[in-house]
Amino acid sequence: MERESKIRSITIWGIFANIFLMFIKIIFGIIIKSSALVADGFHSLSDLATDFIVLVSTHLSSRPPDETHPYGHKKFDTIATQVI
């Protein structure tokens, strides 16, 4: 659980940082009329998507072994890595 807690904490900080950067890039891109900066701001949305994938996969992979998964659920980490 400590591993999941650390990953969640770092990822949530990353989400806030990505949201902040996204808004700053879009706002300043509009102000200085830079379509590249605005586009980069919207590109930051993909960073948010990967943050949410990390949160979900970390939650799923930290579940304990059960009858159908006697070795645990760690493969969710591998699947998430492939998706990202």
C-alpha positions in Angstrom: 0.0 0.0 0.0 2.9 2.4 0.6 3.9 2.0 -3.0 0.4 2.8 -4.2 0.2 5.8 -1.9 3.5 7.3 -3.2 2.6 6.8 -6.8 -0.8 8.3 -6.2 0.7 11.3 -4.5 3.2 12.0 -7.2 0.7 11.5 -10.0 -1.8 13.9 -8.4 0.9 16.5 -8.2 1.6 15.9 -11.8 -2.1 16.3 -12.7 -2.1 19.7 -11.0 1.1 20.8 -12.7 -0.2 19.6 -16.1 -3.5 21.5 -15.6 -1.6 24.7 -14.6 0.8 24.4 -17.6 -2.1 23.7 -20.0 -4.0 26.8 -18.9 -0.8 29.0 -19.0 0.2 27.8 -22.4 -3.3 28.3 -23.9 -3.8 31.8 -22.3 -0.4 33.1 -23.2 -0.7 31.5 -26.7 -3.9 33.4 -27.2 -2.4 36.7 -25.8 0.7 36.5 -28.0 -1.2 35.0 -30.9 1.0 31.8 -31.1 -0.9 28.9 -32.5 2.0 26.6 -31.6 1.8 27.5 -27.9 -2.0 27.1 -27.9 -1.6 23.7 -29.6 1.0 22.7 -27.1 -1.5 23.7 -24.4 -4.0 21.3 -25.8 -1.3 18.7 -26.2 -1.0 18.8 -22.4 -4.4 17.1 -22.3 -2.7 13.9 -23.4 -0.4 14.2 -20.4 -3.5 14.4 -18.2 -4.8 11.2 -19.8 -1.6 9.3 -19.0 -1.8 10.5 -15.4 -5.3 9.1 -15.1 -4.2 5.8 -16.6 -1.4 5.6 -14.0 -3.8 6.2 -11.2 -6.3 3.6 -12.4 -3.6 0.9 -13.2 -1.9 1.5 -9.8 -5.1 1.0 -8.0 -5.9 -2.2 -9.9 -2.4 -3.7 -9.7 -2.2 -3.2 -6.0 -5.1 -5.5 -5.3 -4.1 -8.7 -3.4 -4.2 -12.1 -5.0 -7.6 -13.8 -5.2 -9.0 -17.1 -6.5 -8.8 -16.1 -10.2 -5.5 -14.3 -9.8 -3.3 -16.3 -7.5 -0.2 -14.3 -8.3 -1.8 -11.0 -7.9 -2.8 -8.2 -10.4 0.6 -6.8 -11.3 0.0 -7.3 -15.0 -2.1 -4.2 -14.9 1.1 -2.2 -14.7 2.4 -3.9 -17.8 -0.9 -3.2 -19.7 -0.9 0.4 -18.6 2.7 0.8 -19.8 1.7 -0.5 -23.2 -1.3 1.8 -23.4 0.7 4.9 -22.4 
